[in-house]
């Protein structure tokens, strides 16, 4: 563990995981926000099915691109669950796994903060939060 802590390659991998997760959250969650930006009045080509395809492509292409970009540096875990799986299968050390998980979580927080700052002036900004609106719903029903 001490020898890994002192190596430049180790810290380069931790920073790569941080930046990759930051970019992944910014791109993927940003595509899923679903803001209706003003379009030309004659353009009626946007539908719910097209939005699903756009979000799916954004998630898939961003994770594929980031995996190719940082895979040679850190292994491109890009997800604490993947890191935990590699730890449990004894493919990485406990220290490396903990540092990757901390970097990935911090990257997700930073990516969300950047996205929040970019979209803060838009109306109805909830960063893609979807759930029940319990104020307007009768509490005796379970429907949302």
ABEGO torsion letter per residue (X at the ends): XAAAAABAAAAAAAAAAAAAAAAAAAAAAAAAAGBBBBBBAABAABBAAAAAAAAAAAAAAAAAAAAAAAAAAAGGAGBAAAAAAAAAAGABBAAAAAAAAAAAAAAAAAAAAAAAAAAAABBGBAGGBBBBBAAABBAABABX
